[in-house]
Amino acid sequence: MVEVWLPYGNTEVCLRVPTRNLLETIEPKEGETVEDSSVEVQKAILNPISSERLSSLAKPGKTISIVVKNFDESDMELNKMILANIINELTEAGVKKDDINIIVAYDPLSPLRSSLATLSNSDFFGKMKIIQHNPQHGDHVEIGKTSFGTKLILNRTFVESDIKITVGFVEPHIYAGYSGCKDAIIPGISNVITIRKNQILAFHPKARSGVIYGNPVHEDMVEAESLAGVDFSVNVVRNCKRKVYKVFAGDPQKSFISGVRTLDGLCKAKVGQKADIVFSSPGGHPYDDDLRKSIARVIDALEFLKKNGVLVLVAECSRGYGDEEFFFIAKNFKNPDFLIKKLKKKFTFSGYLLYRFLQAKKDAKISMVTILPDYYIVNIFNIKTYRTVNEALRYAFGEMGRNAKLTIIPRASFTVPSISEKNS
């Protein structure tokens, strides 16, 4: 018997698998994280890739805008530390804090957080103008159009700044390949018209996690970043335990690609023999906080599963099912063909996640281990639920037979399938 621990909220649950049934456990590499994250950020800022230092770019009297991720409580201190290092470099060059704007980016997965209040209540950031970007009601200005036809309607404060800086975290993204500083422009400081035009490209076959070359969503975002005139970026790579592994700063695109190559070395997993059963956890808090977020994090687990196999999603979902739109669409759309027609007219991130989930249900028997009430999961989302992983395993063996082979993915948020054409 093999015991495998799966992250579940702020704790872990133990799955006991007969040795003869276990095909593999796919874990991302942790790597050797840095001893002092602040020192790593400082080093990257002082030694930028293909760019002048910030202290050379920024002069007294110039206005500065810094776009930062819309962070949750678990990222609060890290984001504040990165901002502090950037601002120290600027003030040492003679820039006054009154001339610095901090723009909290829009995030489709977490559109409303307390980032604004957190920064506004800090003595260090208090003198700066802090803006929560609103894609629907903010002050926006059109600056051009990408080759994909996306009108760039962006935050006016950012557009009119002399120096433009972005901060991002390089992580796998369900349709943009990888997130990073490019997200600071689309969707981060964009109008809803711009965001939806970019997102509609998500239905392209190459718009998927871990793919950037030939991915139209990624390429559109990179073009937007260039047209927006971003001067300097800080791309942070963390490992599966959310510890800082490496930081790259300087040229927006080159620092991002450096981050992607580094992350690939940690999280890319070759798809070999496919399993009859896959147990997949998003990786615990904050990745499994709600159902909507959990689905976004585990969809790639299907690449390791045979067609019509059993996928067990292990996600606590302590904050419920997600937003109201996600619930409404799940309640009213059971057929992905009908849903995609709606999304092509008016794309929403929640709708897209439901579409991917409904598509997945065509090829897999999906069940969950969660604390969510059956009313939501069984009646609305039509997913079997279990209270323990070992109860779910008994069900899976009942479906697939006692000789079924099992693959376990404890940290799906940081596990990206590297697909070979030979795989069937």
Secondary structure per residue as TSV (DSSP state, phi and psi in degrees):
chain	resnum	aa	ss	phi	psi
A	1	M	-	360.0	134.5
A	2	V	E	-111.0	133.5
A	3	E	E	-103.7	125.4
A	4	V	E	-124.6	127.7
A	5	W	E	-95.4	129.3
A	6	L	E	-112.3	129.3
A	7	P	E	-59.3	140.8
A	8	Y	E	-151.9	101.2
A	9	G	T	62.2	-128.1
A	10	N	T	-96.0	11.8
A	11	T	E	-132.1	-162.4
A	12	E	E	-137.6	154.7
A	13	V	E	-123.3	148.0
A	14	C	E	-102.1	122.0
A	15	L	E	-101.8	125.2
A	16	R	E	-105.6	116.3
A	17	V	E	-120.5	130.7
A	18	P	-	-56.4	134.7
A	19	T	G	-54.3	-40.2
A	20	R	G	-67.1	-18.8
A	21	N	G	-92.7	-17.9
A	22	L	E	-79.7	114.3
A	23	L	E	-79.2	-52.6
A	24	E	E	-168.4	156.6
A	25	T	E	-112.1	121.5
A	26	I	-	-101.9	110.8
A	27	E	-	-119.9	136.3
A	28	P	-	-68.9	154.8
A	29	K	-	-74.5	141.7
A	30	E	-	-81.6	-34.4
A	31	G	-	68.8	174.5
A	32	E	-	-95.8	105.4
A	33	T	-	-75.2	161.4
A	34	V	-	-74.2	149.3
A	35	E	S	-71.6	-38.0
A	36	D	-	-132.1	107.6
A	37	S	H	-61.8	-37.1
A	38	S	H	-64.5	-40.6
A	39	V	H	-63.6	-39.7
A	40	E	H	-64.7	-41.1
A	41	V	H	-64.9	-45.5
A	42	Q	H	-57.7	-44.9
A	43	K	H	-60.6	-42.6
A	44	A	H	-66.1	-41.9
A	45	I	H	-66.8	-37.6
A	46	L	H	-78.2	-17.6
A	47	N	S	-128.4	65.9
A	48	P	-	-70.1	155.0
A	49	I	B	-87.1	120.7
A	50	S	S	49.6	43.9
A	51	S	S	-156.6	154.0
A	52	E	-	-70.0	159.0
A	53	R	-	-66.6	154.0
A	54	L	H	-57.3	-37.5
A	55	S	H	-65.1	-22.0
A	56	S	H	-87.3	-34.4
A	57	L	H	-72.4	-39.4
A	58	A	-	-95.2	129.1
A	59	K	-	-122.5	157.1
A	60	P	T	-55.2	136.0
A	61	G	T	94.7	-15.1
A	62	K	-	-81.4	145.4
A	63	T	-	-90.4	141.8
A	64	I	E	-124.2	137.3
A	65	S	E	-123.4	130.9
A	66	I	E	-118.5	122.0
A	67	V	E	-97.4	125.2
A	68	V	E	-122.3	150.4
A	69	K	-	-58.1	143.5
A	70	N	-	-75.6	94.2
A	71	F	-	-93.1	155.6
A	72	D	-	-96.0	-178.8
A	73	E	G	-62.1	-29.2
A	74	S	G	-73.2	-21.0
A	75	D	G	-103.5	1.6
A	76	M	H	-57.4	-53.8
A	77	E	H	-67.1	-37.1
A	78	L	H	-64.3	-45.3
A	79	N	H	-63.9	-41.5
A	80	K	H	-64.2	-37.6
A	81	M	H	-66.0	-43.2
A	82	I	H	-62.8	-46.0
A	83	L	H	-59.8	-42.7
A	84	A	H	-61.5	-40.5
A	85	N	H	-65.8	-40.2
A	86	I	H	-65.4	-45.9
A	87	I	H	-66.1	-37.5
A	88	N	H	-61.7	-40.0
A	89	E	H	-64.9	-37.3
A	90	L	H	-70.4	-45.7
A	91	T	H	-68.1	-31.1
A	92	E	H	-65.6	-23.8
A	93	A	T	-86.5	0.4
A	94	G	T	100.1	4.0
A	95	V	-	-74.9	134.0
A	96	K	-	-84.1	147.2
A	97	K	G	-62.3	-27.4
A	98	D	G	-63.4	-21.4
A	99	D	G	-96.1	6.4
A	100	I	E	-107.0	127.8
A	101	N	E	-108.8	133.8
A	102	I	E	-109.7	120.3
A	103	I	E	-108.9	118.6
A	104	V	E	-83.1	117.4
A	105	A	-	-70.0	151.6
A	106	Y	-	-75.1	140.5
A	107	D	-	-133.8	116.0
A	108	P	T	-57.8	-30.0
A	109	L	T	-78.0	-26.8
A	110	S	S	-143.6	68.4
A	111	P	-	-64.7	-29.2
A	112	L	S	-127.2	107.7
A	113	R	-	-130.1	-179.5
A	114	S	S	-94.0	20.2
A	115	S	H	-56.5	-43.2
A	116	L	H	-60.2	-49.3
A	117	A	H	-64.4	-38.5
A	118	T	H	-60.0	-44.4
A	119	L	H	-75.6	-39.8
A	120	S	H	-64.1	-31.9
A	121	N	T	-85.9	2.7
A	122	S	-	-91.9	135.0
A	123	D	T	-61.9	-36.3
A	124	F	T	-66.1	-41.8
A	125	F	T	-95.0	-3.4
A	126	G	T	-58.4	-33.7
A	127	K	T	-78.9	-10.2
A	128	M	S	-92.7	157.0
A	129	K	E	-81.1	121.4
A	130	I	E	-115.1	124.1
A	131	I	E	-122.4	129.5
A	132	Q	E	-91.5	113.6
A	133	H	-	-68.4	132.6
A	134	N	-	-116.9	114.5
A	135	P	T	-69.7	-16.0
A	136	Q	T	-101.7	-37.6
A	137	H	T	-121.9	6.5
A	138	G	S	-78.8	179.1
A	139	D	-	-88.6	108.8
A	140	H	E	-120.0	158.0
A	141	V	E	-142.4	140.8
A	142	E	E	-86.0	133.4
A	143	I	E	-118.6	-6.0
A	144	G	E	153.7	-161.0
A	145	K	E	-147.1	141.4
A	146	T	-	-81.1	170.4
A	147	S	T	-68.3	-14.1
A	148	F	T	-87.1	0.1
A	149	G	-	87.5	12.3
A	150	T	-	-83.4	115.4
A	151	K	E	-70.2	128.1
A	152	L	E	-92.7	99.9
A	153	I	E	-111.4	107.2
A	154	L	E	-121.5	167.9
A	155	N	E	-57.7	123.4
A	156	R	H	-62.6	-40.3
A	157	T	H	-57.8	-43.8
A	158	F	H	-65.1	-47.9
A	159	V	H	-59.3	-39.1
A	160	E	T	-88.0	1.0
A	161	S	-	-76.3	151.6
A	162	D	S	-75.3	-40.0
A	163	I	E	-122.7	130.0
A	164	K	E	-118.2	122.3
A	165	I	E	-124.5	140.6
A	166	T	E	-127.6	148.6
A	167	V	E	-125.6	134.0
A	168	G	E	-151.8	165.8
A	169	F	E	-116.0	124.1
A	170	V	E	-81.4	110.5
A	171	E	-	-142.6	156.4
A	172	P	E	-58.7	141.1
A	173	H	E	-128.5	138.3
A	174	I	T	-57.3	-34.1
A	175	Y	T	-133.9	-10.3
A	176	A	T	-96.2	6.2
A	177	G	E	85.6	-72.6
A	178	Y	E	-142.6	144.7
A	179	S	-	-82.8	171.0
A	180	G	S	165.1	-156.8
A	181	C	G	-65.5	-23.1
A	182	K	G	-59.9	-30.1
A	183	D	G	-64.6	-19.2
A	184	A	G	-65.1	-27.2
A	185	I	T	-91.7	-60.9
A	186	I	T	-116.3	117.1
A	187	P	T	-92.5	-3.0
A	188	G	T	-48.7	-49.3
A	189	I	T	-123.2	24.7
A	190	S	B	-96.6	157.5
A	191	N	-	-74.2	156.4
A	192	V	H	-59.1	-31.2
A	193	I	H	-63.6	-43.9
A	194	T	H	-65.0	-45.0
A	195	I	H	-60.9	-47.2
A	196	R	H	-67.2	-35.5
A	197	K	H	-65.0	-40.0
A	198	N	H	-69.1	-43.0
A	199	Q	H	-67.0	-28.1
A	200	I	G	-63.4	-20.4
A	201	L	G	-71.5	-8.0
A	202	A	G	-66.5	-13.9
A	203	F	G	-84.9	-2.9
A	204	H	S	-67.8	141.6
A	205	P	T	-60.1	-24.6
A	206	K	T	-92.4	0.6
A	207	A	-	-83.5	88.9
A	208	R	S	-155.1	167.1
A	209	S	T	-61.4	136.8
A	210	G	T	81.0	-0.6
A	211	V	-	-116.6	122.9
A	212	I	-	-117.8	-34.8
A	213	Y	T	-76.6	120.5
A	214	G	T	84.2	0.3
A	215	N	-	-87.2	109.9
A	216	P	H	-66.1	-29.4
A	217	V	H	-63.7	-49.5
A	218	H	H	-60.2	-47.6
A	219	E	H	-64.9	-36.9
A	220	D	H	-65.0	-40.8
A	221	M	H	-66.1	-39.1
A	222	V	H	-66.9	-41.8
A	223	E	H	-60.0	-42.6
A	224	A	H	-61.3	-42.4
A	225	E	H	-59.1	-42.6
A	226	S	H	-68.0	-45.6
A	227	L	H	-65.9	-29.3
A	228	A	T	-73.5	-14.5
A	229	G	T	76.1	38.0
A	230	V	-	-63.8	128.6
A	231	D	-	-91.8	-31.2
A	232	F	E	-156.4	135.5
A	233	S	E	-129.6	150.8
A	234	V	E	-122.4	108.1
A	235	N	E	-104.5	120.6
A	236	V	E	-105.2	130.9
A	237	V	E	-108.1	125.5
A	238	R	E	-116.3	158.5
A	239	N	-	-88.7	-174.4
A	240	C	T	-66.8	-14.8
A	241	K	T	-96.2	10.4
A	242	R	S	66.2	26.4
A	243	K	-	-97.2	140.6
A	244	V	E	-63.8	126.1
A	245	Y	E	-106.0	-42.3
A	246	K	E	-159.9	150.7
A	247	V	E	-129.9	134.6
A	248	F	E	-124.7	133.8
A	249	A	E	-135.0	162.3
A	250	G	E	118.6	-130.5
A	251	D	S	-54.8	127.6
A	252	P	H	-55.2	-48.2
A	253	Q	H	-77.2	-39.7
A	254	K	H	-69.8	-36.5
A	255	S	H	-69.5	-34.5
A	256	F	H	-66.5	-47.9
A	257	I	H	-61.9	-37.3
A	258	S	H	-61.4	-40.1
A	259	G	H	-65.9	-41.5
A	260	V	H	-62.7	-46.3
A	261	R	H	-61.1	-38.2
A	262	T	H	-67.0	-45.6
A	263	L	H	-66.4	-37.5
A	264	D	H	-54.8	-37.7
A	265	G	H	-65.9	-20.0
A	266	L	H	-96.3	-37.0
A	267	C	H	-116.4	-10.7
A	268	K	E	-72.3	132.6
A	269	A	E	-128.9	127.2
A	270	K	E	-70.5	136.2
A	271	V	-	-88.4	109.9
A	272	G	-	-103.0	-122.5
A	273	Q	S	-68.4	130.5
A	274	K	-	-83.7	150.9
A	275	A	E	-96.9	159.9
A	276	D	E	-78.6	-29.5
A	277	I	E	-135.5	135.7
A	278	V	E	-126.9	127.6
A	279	F	E	-102.8	125.7
A	280	S	E	-135.3	128.3
A	281	S	-	-111.4	137.1
A	282	P	-	-59.0	-24.0
A	283	G	-	121.9	16.9
A	284	G	S	78.3	-170.3
A	285	H	T	-60.7	136.2
A	286	P	T	-92.8	3.1
A	287	Y	T	-71.8	-23.3
A	288	D	T	-112.8	29.0
A	289	D	S	-62.6	-36.1
A	290	D	S	-143.8	169.9
A	291	L	H	-66.4	-42.1
A	292	R	H	-57.8	-48.3
A	293	K	H	-66.2	-38.2
A	294	S	H	-63.9	-41.8
A	295	I	H	-61.7	-41.2
A	296	A	H	-61.1	-29.1
A	297	R	H	-89.6	-18.0
A	298	V	H	-115.5	0.4
A	299	I	G	-59.3	-31.9
A	300	D	G	-69.7	-15.2
A	301	A	G	-61.5	-22.1
A	302	L	G	-62.7	-24.7
A	303	E	G	-65.6	-20.2
A	304	F	G	-97.4	3.8
A	305	L	E	-114.0	139.2
A	306	K	E	-66.0	154.4
A	307	K	E	-61.7	136.9
A	308	N	E	68.1	18.6
A	309	G	E	-80.7	-175.6
A	310	V	E	-106.6	124.9
A	311	L	E	-110.6	122.2
A	312	V	E	-110.0	115.5
A	313	L	E	-90.6	120.0
A	314	V	E	-104.5	97.4
A	315	A	-	-146.2	121.0
A	316	E	-	-62.8	-45.6
A	317	C	-	59.4	52.1
A	318	S	T	-65.7	-19.8
A	319	R	T	-103.5	16.2
A	320	G	-	93.4	-151.5
A	321	Y	S	-89.1	-15.2
A	322	G	-	120.9	-148.7
A	323	D	-	-83.9	169.7
A	324	E	H	-65.1	-34.9
A	325	E	H	-62.8	-41.7
A	326	F	H	-58.8	-44.9
A	327	F	H	-65.6	-43.2
A	328	F	H	-62.1	-45.1
A	329	I	H	-66.6	-40.6
A	330	A	H	-62.1	-35.3
A	331	K	H	-73.4	-30.2
A	332	N	H	-108.6	-11.9
A	333	F	-	-125.7	116.5
A	334	K	-	-112.0	-10.7
A	335	N	-	-114.3	119.2
A	336	P	H	-63.0	-27.4
A	337	D	H	-67.1	-36.7
A	338	F	H	-72.3	-39.3
A	339	L	H	-66.5	-39.9
A	340	I	H	-65.4	-32.2
A	341	K	H	-62.6	-41.7
A	342	K	H	-64.9	-43.0
A	343	L	H	-68.6	-32.1
A	344	K	H	-71.6	-19.1
A	345	K	H	-88.3	-39.8
A	346	K	S	-147.8	95.3
A	347	F	-	-71.8	136.5
A	348	T	-	-134.6	148.1
A	349	F	H	-64.8	-41.6
A	350	S	H	-61.7	-42.7
A	351	G	H	-63.0	-39.3
A	352	Y	H	-62.8	-44.0
A	353	L	H	-61.3	-41.1
A	354	L	H	-64.7	-38.7
A	355	Y	H	-61.2	-47.1
A	356	R	H	-62.0	-37.0
A	357	F	H	-67.8	-43.8
A	358	L	H	-65.4	-35.6
A	359	Q	H	-64.4	-40.8
A	360	A	H	-62.6	-36.6
A	361	K	H	-66.8	-17.6
A	362	K	H	-69.3	-30.6
A	363	D	H	-109.8	-3.7
A	364	A	E	-148.2	152.2
A	365	K	E	-93.1	108.9
A	366	I	E	-102.9	131.4
A	367	S	E	-134.9	172.6
A	368	M	E	-138.8	149.0
A	369	V	E	-110.1	115.9
A	370	T	-	-160.7	165.3
A	371	I	S	-96.0	-0.9
A	372	L	S	-60.8	140.9
A	373	P	-	-63.0	146.8
A	374	D	H	-59.2	-27.4
A	375	Y	I	-54.1	-44.6
A	376	Y	I	-75.4	-50.2
A	377	I	I	-74.9	-45.4
A	378	V	I	-80.1	-51.1
A	379	N	I	-77.3	-37.3
A	380	I	I	-94.4	-48.0
A	381	F	S	-96.1	-8.1
A	382	N	-	56.6	48.3
A	383	I	-	-118.9	134.2
A	384	K	E	-67.7	142.0
A	385	T	E	-124.6	151.0
A	386	Y	E	-138.2	151.2
A	387	R	S	-89.4	-18.0
A	388	T	S	-133.4	153.5
A	389	V	H	-67.6	-33.2
A	390	N	H	-75.1	-29.6
A	391	E	H	-65.5	-41.2
A	392	A	H	-64.9	-35.2
A	393	L	H	-65.8	-40.3
A	394	R	H	-61.6	-41.1
A	395	Y	H	-61.2	-45.7
A	396	A	H	-61.3	-42.5
A	397	F	H	-64.8	-35.4
A	398	G	H	-62.6	-34.2
A	399	E	H	-78.6	-41.0
A	400	M	H	-107.4	-6.7
A	401	G	-	99.2	155.5
A	402	R	T	-69.3	-16.5
A	403	N	T	-97.2	8.5
A	404	A	-	-60.9	142.8
A	405	K	-	-94.0	142.0
A	406	L	E	-123.5	133.5
A	407	T	E	-115.4	137.6
A	408	I	E	-117.9	130.4
A	409	I	E	-122.8	94.7
A	410	P	T	-71.7	-24.4
A	411	R	T	-135.6	72.4
A	412	A	G	-63.1	-27.9
A	413	S	G	-62.0	-25.2
A	414	F	G	-120.9	30.3
A	415	T	-	-125.3	114.5
A	416	V	E	-115.5	121.5
A	417	P	E	-68.6	131.3
A	418	S	E	-102.4	104.6
A	419	I	-	-92.8	130.5
A	420	S	-	-97.6	144.7
A	421	E	T	-63.8	-18.6
A	422	K	T	-76.7	-19.0
A	423	N	-	-69.3	140.5
A	424	S	-	-113.6	360.0
